[in-house]
Amino acid sequence: MVQLGYNAGLVLSRPLEDPPSTTFSGFNLDNGVKGIKLETLNRDVVLKEIGFYAKATPDADFEVGIYDVIAGTPTNLLWKSAPKAKGATEGWKRIDTINYTLTAGNTYCVAVALKNTTPDTKVGISACSEDEYRMISDTTTDVLETTWAGSFLGAYIIPAIYALYVPDDTGSIGTAMLRTDYIDKAYIDKDNEAVEVSG
């Protein structure tokens, strides 16, 4: 399952487990841009890594980035990575050289752009019930533009796209960063210690 706080959206530990094969059904990641909005934070945090889970397809370049969100829509590109080859195997694809501060009170979107593959590259998904966390899609481009070109909300699904962050000072986190109504478990890094909890 793809779950906010565990292997999608804001996370405190890098997801390692593969989502079950049933989470790949009809949603293509390649030849476009897919994104997910993040929680509005109650404190500053530092984003360290963005990743996504994809099925095995021929190699193609991808890039990840961060957009601000204005009136509910991704708008301005704040940061993006250099292109990187995803490889041809199934698994988590990551950019782990990020050091970008997300500011308290603001909403952000993390996005992935992947060049065309044949067959199409599927991204892991799970159902959700709120507009706020639905996958955002842009099929007008396969690169991260400086301004989000044109987006629409897909079905009520959460994509397996995550943003790994660390607190900027003490190591504690605010309650807004953990969606216990969506996840069965999460890994909370408190005082530099990983703790598994059930929700």
Backbone as CSV, one residue per row, in Angstrom:
resi,resn,N_x,N_y,N_z,CA_x,CA_y,CA_z,C_x,C_y,C_z
1,MET,0.842,-1.194,0.000,0.000,0.000,0.000,0.876,1.242,0.000
2,VAL,0.409,2.270,-0.677,1.077,3.567,-0.658,0.394,4.421,0.399
3,GLN,1.168,4.908,1.379,0.589,5.572,2.536,1.319,6.875,2.828
4,LEU,0.569,7.934,3.030,1.167,9.200,3.431,1.909,9.038,4.740
5,GLY,3.108,9.616,4.806,3.903,9.549,6.010,4.772,8.316,6.109
6,TYR,4.571,7.358,5.204,5.349,6.108,5.224,6.156,5.951,3.944
7,ASN,5.479,5.976,2.790,6.187,5.903,1.515,5.616,6.879,0.487
8,ALA,4.941,7.908,0.968,4.421,8.974,0.108,4.326,10.256,0.929
9,GLY,4.433,11.401,0.242,4.393,12.674,0.941,5.610,12.837,1.835
10,LEU,5.466,13.587,2.921,6.567,13.818,3.843,6.853,12.578,4.676
11,VAL,8.113,12.162,4.711,8.510,10.997,5.496,9.784,11.339,6.266
12,LEU,10.009,10.605,7.345,11.198,10.799,8.169,12.227,9.695,7.993
13,SER,11.858,8.615,7.290,12.800,7.553,6.965,12.610,7.153,5.518
14,ARG,13.700,6.813,4.868,13.659,6.373,3.465,12.860,5.078,3.353
15,PRO,11.820,5.039,2.511,11.074,3.786,2.327,11.942,2.752,1.631
16,LEU,11.876,1.527,2.130,12.676,0.441,1.579,11.823,-0.675,1.000
17,GLU,10.662,-0.926,1.577,9.807,-2.011,1.110,9.171,-1.652,-0.223
18,ASP,8.973,-2.669,-1.064,8.293,-2.467,-2.334,6.788,-2.423,-2.114
19,PRO,6.084,-1.453,-2.710,4.620,-1.504,-2.661,4.136,-2.779,-3.364
20,PRO,3.020,-3.367,-2.925,2.530,-4.587,-3.583,2.181,-4.314,-5.042
21,SER,2.259,-5.361,-5.857,2.044,-5.210,-7.303,0.655,-4.691,-7.634
22,THR,-0.312,-4.885,-6.733,-1.679,-4.424,-6.997,-1.794,-2.907,-6.999
23,THR,-0.754,-2.201,-6.545,-0.820,-0.746,-6.527,-0.418,-0.130,-7.864
24,PHE,-0.104,-0.958,-8.869,0.288,-0.449,-10.180,-0.820,-0.787,-11.170
25,SER,-1.635,0.200,-11.485,-2.782,-0.089,-12.337,-3.169,1.132,-13.156
26,GLY,-2.602,1.229,-14.353,-3.094,2.202,-15.318,-2.598,3.621,-15.175
27,PHE,-1.681,3.897,-14.252,-1.212,5.268,-14.084,0.257,5.355,-14.487
28,ASN,0.500,6.096,-15.563,1.832,6.191,-16.130,2.593,7.367,-15.527
29,LEU,3.870,7.135,-15.270,4.728,8.190,-14.760,5.510,8.861,-15.886
30,ASP,5.821,8.115,-16.934,6.679,8.636,-17.989,5.932,9.600,-18.915
31,ASN,6.723,10.346,-19.686,6.190,11.273,-20.689,5.280,12.327,-20.066
32,GLY,5.669,12.799,-18.888,4.871,13.816,-18.208,5.446,14.119,-16.845
33,VAL,4.671,14.841,-16.056,5.069,15.223,-14.697,3.977,14.780,-13.736
34,LYS,4.386,14.164,-12.637,3.460,13.783,-11.579,3.957,14.389,-10.275
35,GLY,3.025,14.790,-9.423,3.409,15.406,-8.175,2.432,15.116,-7.058
36,ILE,2.847,15.462,-5.837,1.980,15.331,-4.676,2.213,16.537,-3.777
37,LYS,1.123,17.113,-3.289,1.249,18.232,-2.356,1.641,17.719,-0.975
38,LEU,2.441,18.513,-0.289,2.899,18.163,1.047,2.065,18.872,2.096
39,GLU,2.133,18.356,3.315,1.473,19.009,4.439,1.951,20.452,4.578
40,THR,1.062,21.331,5.019,1.488,22.652,5.462,2.119,22.486,6.836
41,LEU,3.377,22.818,6.939,4.133,22.510,8.148,3.915,23.545,9.239
42,ASN,4.087,23.112,10.480,4.009,24.051,11.596,5.402,24.459,12.089
43,ARG,6.430,24.065,11.333,7.789,24.482,11.636,8.641,24.289,10.385
44,ASP,9.783,24.966,10.333,10.705,24.776,9.225,11.337,23.378,9.308
45,VAL,11.515,22.759,8.141,12.245,21.489,8.067,13.142,21.544,6.835
46,VAL,14.118,20.658,6.784,15.056,20.607,5.676,14.785,19.358,4.847
47,LEU,14.480,19.570,3.567,14.220,18.463,2.651,15.549,17.915,2.141
48,LYS,15.728,16.591,2.258,16.999,15.964,1.926,16.937,15.049,0.712
49,GLU,15.765,14.513,0.417,15.685,13.481,-0.616,14.280,13.432,-1.186
50,ILE,14.159,13.217,-2.490,12.872,12.975,-3.150,13.012,11.680,-3.937
51,GLY,11.997,10.830,-3.836,12.051,9.562,-4.552,10.682,9.098,-4.995
52,PHE,10.684,8.060,-5.822,9.432,7.479,-6.318,9.683,6.011,-6.623
53,TYR,8.593,5.241,-6.686,8.696,3.813,-6.978,8.112,3.547,-8.352
54,ALA,8.878,2.845,-9.184,8.437,2.606,-10.561,8.675,1.151,-10.958
55,LYS,7.840,0.663,-11.864,7.999,-0.668,-12.419,9.189,-0.706,-13.371
56,ALA,9.639,-1.913,-13.705,10.777,-2.097,-14.605,10.405,-1.731,-16.035
57,THR,11.142,-0.803,-16.609,10.991,-0.399,-18.011,12.369,0.020,-18.512
58,PRO,12.542,0.213,-19.824,13.846,0.661,-20.315,14.301,1.945,-19.629
59,ASP,15.609,2.116,-19.574,16.202,3.260,-18.894,15.737,4.570,-19.532
60,ALA,15.573,5.595,-18.689,15.210,6.936,-19.152,15.600,7.919,-18.061
61,ASP,15.822,9.155,-18.444,16.200,10.183,-17.470,14.981,10.721,-16.729
62,PHE,15.192,11.039,-15.452,14.163,11.700,-14.664,14.777,12.868,-13.920
63,GLU,13.944,13.762,-13.459,14.361,14.836,-12.570,13.275,15.045,-11.541
64,VAL,13.648,15.568,-10.383,12.683,15.860,-9.325,12.797,17.325,-8.962
65,GLY,11.722,17.870,-8.389,11.755,19.281,-8.031,10.727,19.638,-6.984
66,ILE,10.790,20.892,-6.570,9.906,21.434,-5.536,9.222,22.675,-6.094
67,TYR,7.901,22.734,-5.980,7.117,23.894,-6.392,6.427,24.505,-5.182
68,ASP,6.225,25.816,-5.221,5.312,26.394,-4.243,3.888,26.126,-4.706
69,VAL,2.956,26.246,-3.787,1.541,26.002,-4.093,0.772,27.279,-3.786
70,ILE,0.117,27.835,-4.804,-0.664,29.060,-4.668,-2.104,28.748,-5.048
71,ALA,-3.022,29.080,-4.158,-4.447,28.814,-4.378,-4.684,27.348,-4.736
72,GLY,-3.941,26.473,-4.083,-4.157,25.045,-4.247,-3.458,24.410,-5.430
73,THR,-2.703,25.190,-6.213,-2.092,24.674,-7.434,-0.584,24.903,-7.430
74,PRO,0.213,23.903,-7.830,1.650,24.141,-7.984,1.875,25.285,-8.972
75,THR,2.817,26.176,-8.652,2.974,27.376,-9.472,4.418,27.619,-9.892
76,ASN,5.286,27.969,-8.961,6.653,28.372,-9.287,7.649,27.302,-8.860
77,LEU,8.563,26.969,-9.778,9.612,26.010,-9.460,10.630,26.663,-8.535
78,LEU,10.850,26.056,-7.368,11.789,26.582,-6.378,13.155,25.917,-6.467
79,TRP,13.172,24.656,-6.838,14.417,23.894,-6.940,14.165,22.671,-7.797
80,LYS,15.175,22.262,-8.578,15.084,20.981,-9.263,16.468,20.368,-9.395
81,SER,16.479,19.052,-9.558,17.715,18.305,-9.678,18.203,18.313,-11.119
82,ALA,19.428,17.900,-11.290,19.923,17.585,-12.630,19.284,16.266,-13.075
83,PRO,19.167,16.032,-14.386,18.621,14.750,-14.852,19.473,13.574,-14.371
84,LYS,18.804,12.457,-14.093,19.478,11.251,-13.638,18.827,10.045,-14.294
85,ALA,19.620,9.057,-14.672,19.085,7.838,-15.273,18.398,6.997,-14.205
86,LYS,17.182,6.548,-14.489,16.448,5.759,-13.498,16.871,4.299,-13.488
87,GLY,17.547,3.830,-14.550,17.859,2.414,-14.661,16.677,1.632,-15.203
88,ALA,16.883,0.364,-15.479,15.846,-0.440,-16.123,15.140,-1.385,-15.163
89,THR,15.535,-1.393,-13.884,14.945,-2.327,-12.935,13.809,-1.676,-12.149
90,GLU,12.949,-2.511,-11.588,11.895,-2.022,-10.708,12.489,-1.615,-9.369
91,GLY,11.934,-0.564,-8.776,12.379,-0.188,-7.448,12.239,1.286,-7.167
92,TRP,12.782,1.705,-6.016,12.771,3.105,-5.628,13.866,3.855,-6.370
93,LYS,13.516,4.984,-6.939,14.452,5.866,-7.634,14.544,7.146,-6.806
94,ARG,15.764,7.629,-6.544,15.925,8.698,-5.580,16.942,9.736,-6.034
95,ILE,16.729,10.953,-5.587,17.740,12.003,-5.610,17.992,12.367,-4.150
96,ASP,19.220,12.142,-3.673,19.496,12.301,-2.240,20.538,13.379,-1.965
97,THR,20.643,14.347,-2.869,21.618,15.428,-2.696,20.937,16.768,-2.447
98,ILE,19.736,16.733,-1.889,18.936,17.949,-1.690,19.229,18.518,-0.302
99,ASN,19.209,19.817,-0.205,19.340,20.481,1.096,18.517,21.772,1.040
100,TYR,17.187,21.605,0.977,16.292,22.739,0.752,15.364,22.901,1.947
101,THR,15.268,24.097,2.475,14.425,24.354,3.636,12.983,24.645,3.226
102,LEU,12.048,23.895,3.791,10.618,24.157,3.638,10.181,25.001,4.825
103,THR,9.535,26.123,4.540,9.227,27.106,5.571,7.860,26.854,6.190
104,ALA,7.780,26.977,7.488,6.518,26.784,8.204,5.430,27.690,7.635
105,GLY,4.219,27.145,7.533,3.073,27.918,7.078,2.854,27.903,5.588
106,ASN,3.802,27.376,4.823,3.665,27.312,3.371,3.338,25.895,2.920
107,THR,2.720,25.781,1.741,2.412,24.491,1.146,3.287,24.295,-0.081
108,TYR,3.788,23.079,-0.255,4.688,22.770,-1.357,4.189,21.545,-2.115
109,CYS,4.715,21.384,-3.303,4.463,20.192,-4.107,5.812,19.634,-4.532
110,VAL,6.019,18.344,-4.364,7.194,17.696,-4.938,6.754,16.963,-6.195
111,ALA,7.593,17.035,-7.221,7.195,16.517,-8.530,8.319,15.706,-9.155
112,VAL,7.905,14.786,-10.035,8.828,13.944,-10.790,8.506,14.084,-12.266
113,ALA,9.528,14.319,-13.077,9.382,14.327,-14.537,10.220,13.181,-15.093
114,LEU,9.607,12.365,-15.945,10.294,11.207,-16.514,10.092,11.186,-18.019
115,LYS,11.179,10.978,-18.751,11.103,10.890,-20.206,10.305,9.654,-20.630
116,ASN,9.890,9.644,-21.875,9.039,8.576,-22.398,9.746,7.220,-22.375
117,THR,9.009,6.181,-21.985,9.505,4.814,-22.050,8.495,3.941,-22.780
118,THR,8.980,2.858,-23.373,8.114,1.868,-24.020,8.509,0.494,-23.507
119,PRO,7.640,-0.192,-22.748,6.282,0.229,-22.382,6.292,1.358,-21.362
120,ASP,5.086,1.845,-21.046,4.959,2.931,-20.088,5.444,2.514,-18.708
121,THR,6.005,3.481,-17.980,6.460,3.241,-16.616,5.317,3.523,-15.643
122,LYS,4.941,2.534,-14.874,3.849,2.671,-13.906,4.391,3.126,-12.557
123,VAL,3.638,3.995,-11.894,3.991,4.449,-10.553,3.033,3.809,-9.559
124,GLY,3.553,3.475,-8.369,2.699,2.907,-7.337,1.664,3.909,-6.852
125,ILE,0.460,3.436,-6.544,-0.630,4.310,-6.106,-1.467,3.613,-5.038
126,SER,-2.209,4.402,-4.276,-3.279,3.907,-3.410,-4.410,4.917,-3.429
127,ALA,-5.587,4.469,-3.051,-6.746,5.347,-3.034,-6.649,6.345,-1.889
128,CYS,-7.251,7.517,-2.084,-7.377,8.491,-1.003,-8.766,9.104,-1.070
129,SER,-9.117,9.860,-0.038,-10.482,10.371,0.035,-10.558,11.894,0.009
130,GLU,-9.410,12.570,-0.072,-9.413,14.029,-0.017,-8.747,14.621,-1.251
131,ASP,-9.326,15.723,-1.754,-8.725,16.415,-2.882,-7.295,16.848,-2.587
132,GLU,-7.023,17.216,-1.354,-5.747,17.828,-0.997,-4.554,16.937,-1.297
133,TYR,-4.748,15.616,-1.257,-3.610,14.717,-1.424,-3.690,13.884,-2.700
134,ARG,-4.579,14.245,-3.601,-4.663,13.544,-4.877,-3.442,13.841,-5.737
135,MET,-3.081,12.857,-6.576,-1.958,13.045,-7.478,-2.239,14.202,-8.439
136,ILE,-1.231,15.054,-8.633,-1.319,16.165,-9.571,-0.546,15.776,-10.807
137,SER,-1.118,16.025,-11.978,-0.510,15.556,-13.211,-0.420,16.670,-14.244
138,ASP,0.673,16.679,-14.981,0.867,17.622,-16.083,1.369,16.823,-17.278
139,THR,0.543,16.693,-18.300,0.906,15.898,-19.474,1.369,16.767,-20.637
140,THR,1.574,18.056,-20.390,1.992,18.946,-21.476,3.503,19.013,-21.619
141,THR,4.253,18.422,-20.690,5.708,18.496,-20.722,6.297,17.299,-19.999
142,ASP,7.555,16.954,-20.312,8.235,15.888,-19.582,9.488,16.413,-18.885
143,VAL,9.501,17.725,-18.644,10.551,18.349,-17.835,9.877,19.244,-16.809
144,LEU,10.616,19.603,-15.769,10.070,20.492,-14.750,10.281,21.935,-15.193
145,GLU,9.183,22.575,-15.628,9.241,23.946,-16.121,9.344,24.919,-14.949
146,THR,9.809,26.136,-15.231,9.936,27.140,-14.173,8.578,27.545,-13.617
147,THR,7.546,27.454,-14.431,6.165,27.643,-13.976,5.371,26.412,-14.376
148,TRP,4.603,25.865,-13.436,3.799,24.662,-13.726,2.881,24.972,-14.901
149,ALA,3.007,24.184,-15.959,2.385,24.550,-17.239,0.873,24.382,-17.243
150,GLY,0.400,23.280,-16.740,-1.038,23.047,-16.773,-1.341,21.758,-16.065
151,SER,-2.101,21.808,-14.992,-2.257,20.620,-14.171,-3.720,20.245,-14.023
152,PHE,-3.911,18.986,-13.695,-5.247,18.537,-13.338,-5.116,17.475,-12.263
153,LEU,-6.178,17.317,-11.497,-6.219,16.270,-10.489,-6.707,14.995,-11.141
154,GLY,-5.974,13.916,-10.928,-6.410,12.638,-11.456,-7.476,12.030,-10.562
155,ALA,-7.589,10.714,-10.628,-8.509,10.014,-9.745,-8.073,10.228,-8.298
156,TYR,-8.891,9.764,-7.374,-8.544,9.917,-5.962,-7.461,8.898,-5.597
157,ILE,-6.218,9.258,-5.924,-5.097,8.363,-5.681,-3.923,9.140,-5.093
158,ILE,-3.117,8.427,-4.313,-1.859,8.943,-3.792,-0.742,8.228,-4.531
159,PRO,0.184,8.952,-5.167,1.295,8.289,-5.846,2.438,7.982,-4.882
160,ALA,3.233,6.979,-5.212,4.397,6.620,-4.405,5.541,7.583,-4.711
161,ILE,5.343,8.836,-4.303,6.357,9.882,-4.405,6.541,10.440,-2.998
162,TYR,7.763,10.443,-2.504,7.993,10.868,-1.129,9.035,11.973,-1.070
163,ALA,9.019,12.700,0.044,10.008,13.745,0.329,10.547,13.490,1.727
164,LEU,11.809,13.124,1.823,12.442,12.830,3.099,12.979,14.121,3.707
165,TYR,12.606,14.383,4.951,13.025,15.624,5.590,13.639,15.341,6.946
166,VAL,14.379,16.334,7.457,14.882,16.291,8.825,14.485,17.595,9.489
167,PRO,14.174,17.565,10.782,13.894,18.811,11.492,15.113,19.719,11.444
168,ASP,14.887,21.006,11.492,15.997,21.937,11.312,16.752,22.235,12.593
169,ASP,16.246,21.776,13.760,16.967,22.101,14.988,16.962,20.953,15.996
170,THR,15.917,20.815,16.804,15.984,19.932,17.965,15.783,18.460,17.655
171,GLY,15.190,18.133,16.521,14.915,16.741,16.217,13.491,16.322,16.512
172,SER,12.697,17.180,17.155,11.301,16.851,17.411,10.457,17.252,16.211
173,ILE,9.250,16.725,16.116,8.371,17.063,15.006,7.024,17.515,15.536
174,GLY,6.289,18.238,14.693,4.953,18.682,15.058,3.910,17.679,14.604
175,THR,2.741,17.711,15.208,1.703,16.740,14.872,1.218,16.872,13.445
176,ALA,1.365,18.045,12.837,0.888,18.231,11.465,1.667,17.404,10.468
177,MET,2.810,16.859,10.868,3.653,16.139,9.930,3.352,14.650,9.872
178,LEU,2.441,14.169,10.682,2.151,12.749,10.699,0.664,12.533,10.477
179,ARG,0.303,11.933,9.329,-1.099,11.717,8.979,-1.548,10.361,9.506
180,THR,-1.906,10.283,10.778,-2.272,9.001,11.354,-3.579,8.458,10.797
181,ASP,-4.390,9.315,10.181,-5.634,8.813,9.601,-5.395,8.111,8.276
182,TYR,-4.199,8.239,7.703,-3.907,7.615,6.425,-2.923,6.462,6.525
183,ILE,-2.181,6.349,7.611,-1.097,5.379,7.635,-1.291,4.353,8.732
184,ASP,-0.762,3.151,8.492,-0.774,2.109,9.507,0.453,2.202,10.391
185,LYS,1.555,2.650,9.815,2.768,2.801,10.611,3.627,3.885,9.988
186,ALA,4.509,4.439,10.818,5.418,5.471,10.331,6.693,5.375,11.132
187,TYR,7.724,5.925,10.592,8.990,5.937,11.297,9.305,7.370,11.672
188,ILE,9.363,7.649,12.963,9.563,8.999,13.453,10.988,9.119,13.977
189,ASP,11.726,10.052,13.434,13.088,10.281,13.881,13.058,11.363,14.944
190,LYS,13.065,10.965,16.175,12.994,11.894,17.303,14.311,11.866,18.049
191,ASP,14.943,13.025,18.177,16.248,13.084,18.806,17.234,12.120,18.159
192,ASN,17.152,12.076,16.795,18.051,11.260,15.993,17.891,9.754,16.237
193,GLU,16.707,9.338,16.672,16.456,7.944,16.927,15.229,7.508,16.141
194,ALA,15.345,6.418,15.375,14.212,5.931,14.585,13.321,5.061,15.468
195,VAL,12.032,5.378,15.482,11.085,4.641,16.310,9.905,4.260,15.441
196,GLU,9.519,2.984,15.433,8.360,2.564,14.678,7.122,2.674,15.560
197,VAL,6.080,3.288,15.014,4.848,3.438,15.761,3.703,2.932,14.942
198,SER,2.613,2.567,15.602,1.402,2.122,14.931,0.344,3.176,15.066
199,GLY,-0.504,3.300,14.014,-1.537,4.293,14.060,-2.890,3.676,13.875
